[in-house]
Amino acid sequence: MPTKSSKTKIKLPFPSKLPKLILSSIVKLNIVYVLGILLIVASFLIGILVTKVSYLEKGAGTTTISDQTLEDSEPQAPSGPVDVKEGHLPILGNKDAKVTVIEFADFQCPFCERYHKEITPSLKKDYIDGGKIKFAFRHYAFLGQESTDAALASECANEQEKFWEFHDYLFENQSGENQGAFAKDKLKEFAIAVGLNSTQFNECLDSAKYKDNVDKEIAEGGKAGVNGTPATFVNGILISGAVPYAELKTEIEKALAQ
């Protein structure tokens, strides 16, 4: 007669409790690890966002050369006044004024657009129109081919004595970097819009007639300490970025009082 034990089959759980426990612990550890990594990444991104917002609120916006380029060729920012020329483009304001304000800019630079919209109107109202300063624009086209083409196009407009009209039109139609906003066909449309002789303009642009002018401006800007845009000089004192107007005004008033 078979006993009860002989009829009972031994069943091993699969998976057994120990593997389940190990598996559960591993899963929990992985979850904690992943959450920890996500928390670190989130903290890092929040830190970047806070820094960027603070940076923009202060108005110290500057589009700069890439880190690799800077590592190879960045000039040291000048600690005092430097000898920087007005350039060859038309001057705004009183040509005999004791204070000279020079802006180095790139037509694709978003902070230069901001400068054009927020700072230049105040400069015109407070200083340029009243003859207190003379204001010069110089090229620092470094953000790509469309920056170069826009600078060349403005030189071609200057050939027809409409530099400032074309300058303003470029900033009013800025739209991203090297995305086609300043493609040559677009620049030719801009020329028509501001009333230029299109045949003369097109020949000038297609031949890169004033490339030497643009290259010279960039080189002279670099020697003066420019490594990003906008860069403004007030009687040789460099102010980097689209700073609040009050900061630029303080420097101008200081120069006027000397």
Buried (B, 14 or more C-beta within 10 A) or exposed (E): EEEEEEEEEEEEEEEEEEEEEEEEEEEEEEEEEEEEEEEEEEEEEEEEEEEEEEEEEEBBBBBBBEEEEEEEEBEEEBEEEBEBEBBEBEBBBBEEBEBBBBBBBBBBBBBBBBBBEEBBEBBBEBBBEEEBBBBBBBBBBBBBEBBBBBBBBBBBBBBBEBBBBBBEBBBEBBEEBBEEBBBBEBBBEBBEEBEBBEEEBBEBBEEBBBEEBBBBBBEBBBEBBBBBBBBBBBBBBBBBBBBBBEBBBBBBBEBBEE
